Amino acid sequence: MGNTRQIALLGQPNSGKSTIFNTLTGMHQHVGNWPGKTVEKKEGKFTYKDVTYTVADLPGSYSLSANSDEEIVTRDYVARTDLDLVCILADASQLERSLYMLADFAGIGTPAMLVLTMMDVAKNKGKKIDVRKLSEALGINVCSVIAYDKKTYDSFFAGMEEAIQSGKRLNADALYANIRQSEGAETFDAYLEKAGKIATPRRPKEWIAMKMLEGDEAILRELSIKGVNQPPADPKGALYTSDARFRWIESLLEEAVVDEKKTSELLTKFDRAALGPRSGKWVAFGIMILALAGAMIVAAPMMGIGGALPSLLNPLADLLGNIGVSEGIIHFIKATLITSLGWVVSMVGFIFAMNFVFGILEEVGYMARVSYVFDAGMSKIGLQGKALMPMIMGFGCTMGSTSGARVIDSYGQKVMTIAVAWAIPCGATFVVIPTLANAFFGVGGGILVMLLIILIMIVHVIVTATIFGAKLNPADKRSGMVMEMPPYHKPRWGFILKNSLMRMWDVFKKAFSIELIVCIIFFFLSYSKSGIEGSILYKIGTFIEPVSSFIGLKWQTFMAFFAAMISKEAVLGVLSAIFANSGSIVDTTTGLAATSDNIAQIVATAIPKAEALAFIVAVTFNIPCLQAVVSTYHETHSAKWTARIGGYYILTALLLAAIVYHVSGLFFR
């Protein structure tokens, strides 16, 4: 084996698995996708006693059934012959439920150890756990950790090292005895011979027979490929196996766990309200509003610093002229390096705030309640209930949506949530667009325009979910929600703060280079010493004007549409540069030149109403902003999906503009 080992972290959502992964690997980790799957793959490394351990943070799921790509990837991985150890994580505060993954793993021949997390929460709830008795019953090492506190990991490291050396396998004899005492015993024994045809040392025939009893499609497909006749299905097979597992868990905990404390009546009342079919939605909306307000408050100082950086650094850049640096180079530094730095600092401030606020909601155990309450409604468009909260956050800032999507367990649904959330106009849009709508159509007409925007948004969300869901979450692979409500507990402020800072720094490192490159490209597309007409962007705009005119955008509005991809706030500035000659497109977009105070009124006299309405719709549903693109790339870890989402929104924005232009042309002359 050399001086390296491979281990995997296996556990249900909310078991502390990702926290342990981050604590073990720190910044020595990378994220991608499993080959051929829209499933996130997290791997990292750490060193212990001169041995390097490669850690795989397997997708969180409630079992090892083959109901999703995540579950298939997970169970294929834990049975790999080159895997040295599987660390199965379980929430100590609710072992009756969180040990189901252990029960489903039981029988697989890969060395394993049980890691109990949230022991501090269990202790506060009055639960006493005899780790030694659990270890004896299971035949493997059992340790406990406080996931975010590496000082508590001594027993983990010792147990891991010993488990790899000894190769201890989980003792599943008692589980098989349970299934043989059930009504499915005869069928189980009949399946064993067929199961032996595809059995391996790490997937013994007993484990396969359990899956056959459940009607597991992947196992049955393997048997078919090997030419084994399909065994007769038992409609109650899944009930037999799940009942056997829960009885096995009950017997494990009968002597190992003592519960000495009653649940808080106040929390019980709140939970009834939080999970109620009607009250739960109102509670969730109230908490979402508070969370959005809280995120804005937390983000304000750093976003303020980001906004102030150009005014602080631009005078320093001017000093370069004293040492002979040309005015053109100084202008370039201001418009690219300083501007992108200010934008990124503002961006990571908001990213920090969103991770901090979502971290609190997830930490105290509330996020699972949101998923439960809204799951039925969101499932109609192929999303899980948890997706609603980051989508609502999009009304404040699209970066909030993309960053908040990290709470989605499935990679495919996370990307899908981000794609759908882009259709929700952000706060900056709701500043720029009403200004233009009121100028073109008056207050009453402006209200109608905003109602049209809301209507298009609703349709856009549904259509986008349908289009992206076909690949990311196909209808034939969707299944009902299976989840357990984590217990409420006090937030661990140190862990939340540390995790939020780590993610902020990670985003900053990746985002700054991307934003700087885009700013440089935009600078050269837009810069001209001879006025707007000398810029490459003007030449592009006038060249495609015969096509864009059909869409409803002349070269002036097309250039503003293009600038809106950088930031929505740039729209009025670019229109000001074009129609009021207030500066270059570069300067108005990057904030180096001011926007004319009455620009809305100026353009209202220069642009026909049909074109204005098409322009408003195109800008609203265009790419939200450069920061949203960068944040999307960071969360998806995929240039391909980021480009697909970006391209989709450019095309749909232009398509919507064309439809609105030609329909409104029937009414506006």
ZAMARGU-4260 file (C-alpha; in steps of 0.2 Angstrom, whole numbers, plus 5000, padded with zeros to 4 digits):
<rodrens>
0) 5000/5000/5000 | 5015/5011/5001 | 5013/5027/5012 | 4996/5032/5006 | 4979/5026/5011
5) 4961/5029/5003 | 4947/5032/5015 | 4929/5037/5012 | 4916/5047/5022 | 4899/5039/5021
10) 4883/5046/5030 | 4866/5054/5029 | 4863/5072/5026 | 4866/5083/5041 | 4877/5070/5049
15) 4892/5081/5050 | 4901/5073/5035 | 4906/5088/5026 | 4911/5097/5042 | 4923/5082/5046
20) 4929/5082/5028 | 4933/5101/5029 | 4941/5099/5046 | 4952/5085/5040 | 4958/5092/5023
25) 4957/5111/5026 | 4962/5119/5009 | 4969/5103/5002 | 4954/5098/4993 | 4946/5099/4976
30) 4929/5097/4969 | 4923/5090/4952 | 4911/5078/4945 | 4910/5059/4945 | 4914/5053/4927
35) 4898/5053/4917 | 4887/5059/4931 | 4880/5075/4937 | 4885/5071/4955 | 4898/5081/4964
40) 4914/5073/4968 | 4924/5080/4983 | 4941/5073/4987 | 4955/5080/4999 | 4971/5075/5008
45) 4978/5075/5025 | 4993/5068/5033 | 4994/5058/5050 | 5010/5050/5056 | 5019/5053/5040
50) 5005/5043/5030 | 4995/5053/5017 | 4976/5049/5017 | 4966/5053/5002 | 4948/5056/5008
55) 4932/5055/4997 | 4917/5065/5004 | 4903/5054/4997 | 4886/5061/4992 | 4875/5062/5007
60) 4860/5050/5005 | 4849/5040/5017 | 4853/5023/5011 | 4863/5013/4998 | 4848/5009/4987
65) 4849/5013/4968 | 4836/5027/4968 | 4847/5041/4962 | 4864/5044/4954 | 4871/5049/4971
70) 4867/5032/4979 | 4873/5022/4964 | 4890/5032/4965 | 4891/5030/4983 | 4888/5011/4984
75) 4900/5007/4970 | 4913/5017/4978 | 4912/5009/4996 | 4914/4992/4988 | 4930/4997/4978
80) 4944/4985/4981 | 4957/4999/4983 | 4948/5007/4997 | 4956/5005/5014 | 4942/5011/5025
85) 4924/5018/5025 | 4920/5029/5040 | 4902/5029/5043 | 4895/5044/5051 | 4880/5045/5062
90) 4872/5059/5072 | 4873/5054/5090 | 4858/5064/5095 | 4846/5053/5085 | 4855/5037/5082
95) 4838/5027/5080 | 4837/5036/5063 | 4854/5040/5058 | 4861/5022/5059 | 4850/5017/5045
100) 4865/5020/5033 | 4876/5009/5044 | 4862/4995/5043 | 4861/4997/5024 | 4880/4996/5023
105) 4881/4980/5034 | 4887/4965/5024 | 4899/4975/5013 | 4916/4968/5015 | 4926/4984/5015
110) 4934/4988/5032 | 4924/5001/5042 | 4922/5011/5057 | 4908/5021/5065 | 4910/5039/5069
115) 4898/5047/5080 | 4895/5066/5078 | 4886/5079/5087 | 4890/5071/5104 | 4889/5088/5112
120) 4871/5089/5106 | 4867/5072/5112 | 4874/5076/5129 | 4863/5092/5130 | 4848/5081/5125
125) 4852/5070/5140 | 4858/5055/5129 | 4872/5044/5136 | 4880/5033/5124 | 4891/5018/5128
130) 4904/5018/5114 | 4912/5002/5120 | 4896/4992/5119 | 4892/4998/5102 | 4909/4993/5096
135) 4908/4975/5103 | 4891/4973/5095 | 4896/4979/5078 | 4914/4971/5078 | 4922/4987/5072
140) 4929/5003/5080 | 4918/5016/5086 | 4923/5034/5090 | 4915/5050/5094 | 4920/5068/5088
145) 4914/5085/5088 | 4915/5088/5069 | 4921/5106/5069 | 4934/5104/5083 | 4950/5095/5078
150) 4955/5094/5096 | 4942/5080/5098 | 4949/5069/5084 | 4962/5059/5094 | 4950/5044/5095
155) 4946/5046/5077 | 4964/5045/5071 | 4968/5031/5083 | 4953/5021/5077 | 4956/5024/5059
160) 4974/5019/5060 | 4969/5003/5069 | 4954/4999/5058 | 4965/5000/5042 | 4979/4989/5050
165) 4966/4976/5057 | 4954/4976/5042 | 4939/4975/5054 | 4923/4972/5044 | 4906/4976/5051
170) 4897/4960/5059 | 4881/4958/5050 | 4876/4941/5057 | 4863/4948/5068 | 4855/4958/5054
175) 4854/4942/5043 | 4846/4933/5058 | 4833/4947/5058 | 4829/4945/5040 | 4827/4926/5042
180) 4815/4929/5056 | 4804/4939/5045 | 4791/4934/5033 | 4803/4936/5019 | 4815/4923/5026
185) 4810/4910/5013 | 4813/4922/4998 | 4829/4928/5005 | 4836/4911/5006 | 4830/4907/4989
190) 4839/4922/4982 | 4856/4917/4989 | 4861/4905/4976 | 4857/4918/4962 | 4866/4931/4972
195) 4882/4921/4972 | 4883/4923/4953 | 4888/4941/4955 | 4895/4941/4973 | 4912/4948/4977
200) 4922/4948/4993 | 4917/4966/4996 | 4899/4962/4990 | 4894/4946/4998 | 4879/4936/4992
205) 4869/4940/5008 | 4870/4959/5005 | 4865/4956/4987 | 4851/4945/4992 | 4844/4959/5003
210) 4845/4971/4988 | 4836/4958/4977 | 4822/4956/4990 | 4820/4975/4989 | 4819/4974/4970
215) 4834/4984/4967 | 4835/4988/4949 | 4854/4990/4947 | 4857/4973/4955 | 4843/4965/4945
220) 4851/4972/4929 | 4868/4965/4934 | 4860/4948/4936 | 4852/4949/4919 | 4869/4954/4911
225) 4876/4938/4919 | 4862/4928/4911 | 4854/4924/4928 | 4835/4923/4927 | 4825/4937/4936
230) 4819/4930/4953 | 4801/4932/4957 | 4797/4949/4964 | 4790/4950/4982 | 4780/4966/4983
235) 4783/4967/5002 | 4802/4964/5001 | 4807/4982/5004 | 4796/4982/5020 | 4804/4966/5026
240) 4822/4972/5024 | 4818/4990/5031 | 4810/4982/5046 | 4824/4970/5049 | 4836/4984/5049
245) 4826/4995/5061 | 4825/4980/5073 | 4844/4977/5071 | 4847/4995/5076 | 4835/4994/5090
250) 4844/4979/5097 | 4861/4988/5096 | 4854/5003/5105 | 4844/4994/5118 | 4859/4993/5131
255) 4871/5006/5123 | 4860/5022/5124 | 4851/5029/5139 | 4839/5044/5137 | 4837/5054/5153
260) 4830/5071/5146 | 4813/5076/5139 | 4811/5087/5124 | 4808/5105/5126 | 4789/5109/5125
265) 4793/5126/5118 | 4803/5119/5104 | 4790/5105/5101 | 4776/5119/5099 | 4788/5129/5087
270) 4791/5113/5077 | 4773/5109/5075 | 4771/5127/5068 | 4787/5125/5057 | 4781/5108/5050
275) 4762/5113/5048 | 4756/5112/5030 | 4750/5131/5031 | 4759/5138/5046 | 4775/5131/5040
280) 4775/5141/5025 | 4772/5157/5034 | 4785/5153/5047 | 4797/5149/5032 | 4793/5165/5023
285) 4796/5175/5039 | 4813/5167/5042 | 4818/5170/5024 | 4814/5188/5025 | 4824/5190/5042
290) 4838/5180/5034 | 4839/5191/5019 | 4839/5206/5030 | 4852/5199/5041 | 4863/5194/5026
295) 4862/5212/5020 | 4867/5219/5037 | 4881/5207/5039 | 4887/5210/5021 | 4885/5229/5022
300) 4902/5233/5030 | 4913/5223/5017 | 4902/5228/5003 | 4904/5246/5008 | 4923/5243/5008
305) 4922/5236/4991 | 4912/5250/4985 | 4924/5263/4993 | 4940/5254/4986 | 4940/5263/4969
310) 4939/5280/4977 | 4953/5276/4989 | 4964/5268/4976 | 4961/5278/4961 | 4970/5294/4968
315) 4985/5282/4972 | 4985/5276/4954 | 4985/5295/4948 | 5002/5296/4958 | 5009/5285/4945
320) 5009/5299/4933 | 5023/5307/4944 | 5035/5293/4939 | 5031/5294/4920 | 5017/5282/4918
325) 5006/5287/4904 | 4988/5293/4907 | 4981/5278/4896 | 4990/5265/4907 | 4983/5274/4923
330) 4966/5274/4915 | 4968/5255/4911 | 4973/5251/4929 | 4958/5261/4936 | 4946/5253/4924
335) 4952/5235/4926 | 4963/5231/4941 | 4955/5243/4954 | 4937/5241/4947 | 4938/5222/4948
340) 4946/5222/4965 | 4932/5233/4972 | 4919/5222/4964 | 4927/5206/4971 | 4928/5213/4988
345) 4910/5217/4987 | 4906/5200/4980 | 4915/5190/4994 | 4907/5201/5007 | 4890/5195/5001
350) 4896/5177/4999 | 4902/5178/5017 | 4886/5185/5023 | 4875/5172/5014 | 4886/5157/5020
355) 4885/5164/5038 | 4866/5166/5038 | 4863/5150/5029 | 4876/5142/5041 | 4866/5147/5056
360) 4849/5140/5048 | 4857/5124/5044 | 4867/5122/5060 | 4852/5125/5071 | 4842/5111/5061
365) 4829/5123/5052 | 4834/5120/5034 | 4827/5102/5034 | 4810/5110/5039 | 4810/5121/5024
370) 4813/5107/5013 | 4799/5097/5020 | 4786/5111/5020 | 4789/5116/5002 | 4795/5100/4994
375) 4778/5095/4987 | 4776/5111/4978 | 4794/5113/4972 | 4794/5094/4966 | 4781/5099/4953
380) 4795/5108/4944 | 4808/5095/4948 | 4816/5104/4963 | 4817/5100/4981 | 4810/5111/4995
385) 4827/5117/5000 | 4828/5126/4983 | 4815/5139/4988 | 4826/5148/5001 | 4841/5152/4989
390) 4828/5157/4975 | 4820/5169/4987 | 4837/5176/4991 | 4839/5180/4973 | 4827/5195/4975
395) 4841/5203/4985 | 4856/5197/4975 | 4859/5183/4963 | 4875/5179/4971 | 4865/5175/4986
400) 4855/5162/4976 | 4871/5154/4969 | 4880/5153/4986 | 4864/5148/4995 | 4862/5133/4983
405) 4876/5124/4992 | 4862/5118/5004 | 4856/5107/4990 | 4862/5089/4993 | 4861/5083/4975
410) 4874/5091/4962 | 4861/5090/4948 | 4848/5099/4958 | 4860/5112/4964 | 4865/5117/4947
415) 4847/5117/4942 | 4842/5128/4957 | 4856/5140/4951 | 4850/5140/4933 | 4832/5143/4939
420) 4837/5157/4952 | 4845/5167/4938 | 4827/5170/4931 | 4823/5180/4947 | 4827/5199/4945
425) 4839/5205/4958 | 4838/5220/4969 | 4849/5230/4957 | 4836/5226/4943 | 4822/5232/4953
430) 4831/5249/4955 | 4836/5251/4937 | 4820/5244/4928 | 4806/5254/4937 | 4816/5270/4934
435) 4816/5266/4915 | 4798/5260/4915 | 4791/5275/4924 | 4801/5287/4912 | 4794/5278/4896
440) 4776/5274/4902 | 4772/5285/4917 | 4768/5279/4934 | 4753/5269/4930 | 4761/5261/4914
445) 4777/5257/4925 | 4766/5247/4937 | 4759/5237/4922 | 4777/5234/4916 | 4783/5228/4933
450) 4767/5216/4933 | 4773/5210/4916 | 4790/5207/4923 | 4783/5196/4937 | 4772/5186/4925
455) 4787/5183/4913 | 4798/5178/4928 | 4785/5165/4934 | 4784/5157/4917 | 4803/5158/4915
460) 4806/5149/4931 | 4794/5134/4925 | 4801/5133/4908 | 4819/5134/4914 | 4816/5121/4927
465) 4809/5110/4913 | 4823/5112/4901 | 4837/5110/4913 | 4828/5097/4923 | 4828/5085/4908
470) 4847/5083/4910 | 4850/5087/4928 | 4835/5079/4936 | 4826/5068/4923 | 4808/5064/4928
475) 4810/5046/4927 | 4824/5047/4940 | 4814/5057/4953 | 4808/5050/4969 | 4799/5055/4984
480) 4808/5064/4998 | 4815/5053/5011 | 4822/5063/5026 | 4824/5064/5044 | 4821/5080/5054
485) 4838/5084/5063 | 4836/5090/5081 | 4836/5108/5085 | 4852/5114/5094 | 4863/5129/5098
490) 4873/5136/5083 | 4892/5133/5085 | 4897/5151/5081 | 4916/5147/5079 | 4913/5134/5067
495) 4900/5144/5056 | 4912/5159/5056 | 4927/5149/5051 | 4918/5140/5038 | 4911/5156/5031
500) 4928/5164/5031 | 4936/5149/5022 | 4923/5149/5008 | 4925/5168/5006 | 4944/5167/5004
505) 4941/5152/4992 | 4929/5163/4982 | 4941/5178/4982 | 4956/5168/4975 | 4946/5161/4961
510) 4935/5176/4957 | 4948/5190/4956 | 4957/5183/4942 | 4941/5179/4932 | 4934/5196/4935
515) 4950/5205/4930 | 4951/5195/4914 | 4933/5200/4910 | 4936/5218/4914 | 4951/5218/4903
520) 4942/5211/4889 | 4927/5223/4891 | 4940/5238/4892 | 4947/5234/4875 | 4930/5231/4868
525) 4923/5247/4874 | 4938/5259/4875 | 4940/5272/4862 | 4950/5289/4861 | 4938/5295/4847
530) 4922/5293/4856 | 4909/5279/4857 | 4910/5277/4838 | 4928/5271/4839 | 4925/5256/4850
535) 4925/5238/4845 | 4908/5236/4854 | 4901/5250/4843 | 4907/5241/4828 | 4899/5225/4833
540) 4883/5234/4838 | 4881/5243/4821 | 4886/5227/4812 | 4873/5216/4819 | 4860/5230/4820
545) 4850/5223/4805 | 4848/5207/4816 | 4846/5216/4833 | 4833/5228/4826 | 4822/5213/4822
550) 4823/5208/4840 | 4819/5226/4845 | 4836/5233/4850 | 4845/5246/4840 | 4864/5248/4842
555) 4862/5260/4857 | 4851/5248/4867 | 4861/5233/4861 | 4877/5240/4869 | 4867/5244/4885
560) 4861/5226/4885 | 4879/5220/4883 | 4885/5231/4897 | 4871/5224/4908 | 4880/5207/4908
565) 4894/5216/4918 | 4882/5224/4930 | 4864/5230/4930 | 4869/5246/4937 | 4879/5249/4921
570) 4863/5251/4911 | 4859/5269/4915 | 4878/5274/4914 | 4880/5267/4896 | 4863/5275/4891
575) 4870/5291/4898 | 4887/5289/4889 | 4877/5286/4872 | 4863/5299/4874 | 4870/5312/4885
580) 4888/5311/4881 | 4893/5309/4900 | 4908/5298/4897 | 4915/5283/4888 | 4906/5266/4890
585) 4921/5260/4900 | 4920/5274/4912 | 4901/5273/4915 | 4901/5254/4917 | 4915/5254/4929
590) 4910/5270/4939 | 4924/5281/4933 | 4911/5293/4926 | 4894/5299/4933 | 4877/5295/4925
595) 4867/5310/4920 | 4854/5314/4933 | 4840/5315/4920 | 4845/5301/4908 | 4829/5291/4910
600) 4819/5307/4903 | 4832/5309/4889 | 4831/5291/4883 | 4812/5292/4884 | 4812/5305/4870
605) 4825/5295/4860 | 4819/5277/4860 | 4802/5271/4854 | 4790/5263/4867 | 4790/5246/4858
610) 4809/5246/4858 | 4810/5252/4876 | 4799/5238/4882 | 4809/5225/4873 | 4825/5233/4880
615) 4818/5232/4898 | 4813/5214/4896 | 4830/5209/4888 | 4840/5218/4902 | 4829/5210/4916
620) 4831/5192/4910 | 4849/5194/4903 | 4864/5187/4913 | 4862/5194/4930 | 4879/5201/4932
625) 4898/5196/4931 | 4898/5192/4949 | 4884/5180/4947 | 4893/5171/4933 | 4909/5170/4944
630) 4899/5164/4959 | 4890/5151/4948 | 4907/5144/4942 | 4913/5143/4959 | 4898/5133/4966
635) 4896/5122/4951 | 4915/5119/4948 | 4910/5118/4930 | 4914/5130/4916 | 4903/5119/4904
640) 4887/5122/4915 | 4891/5140/4919 | 4893/5143/4900 | 4877/5133/4896 | 4867/5144/4909
645) 4875/5160/4903 | 4871/5156/4885 | 4854/5150/4889 | 4850/5167/4897 | 4857/5178/4883
650) 4847/5168/4870 | 4830/5168/4880 | 4832/5187/4885 | 4834/5191/4866 | 4819/5179/4862
655) 4808/5187/4875 | 4813/5204/4869 | 4808/5199/4851 | 4791/5193/4856 | 4788/5208/4867
660) 4794/5220/4853 | 4783/5213/4840 | 4767/5211/4851 | 4769/5228/4859 | 4772/5235/4841
665) 4754/5232/4838 | 4749/5244/4851 | 4763/5257/4851 | 4766/5267/4835
</rodrens>
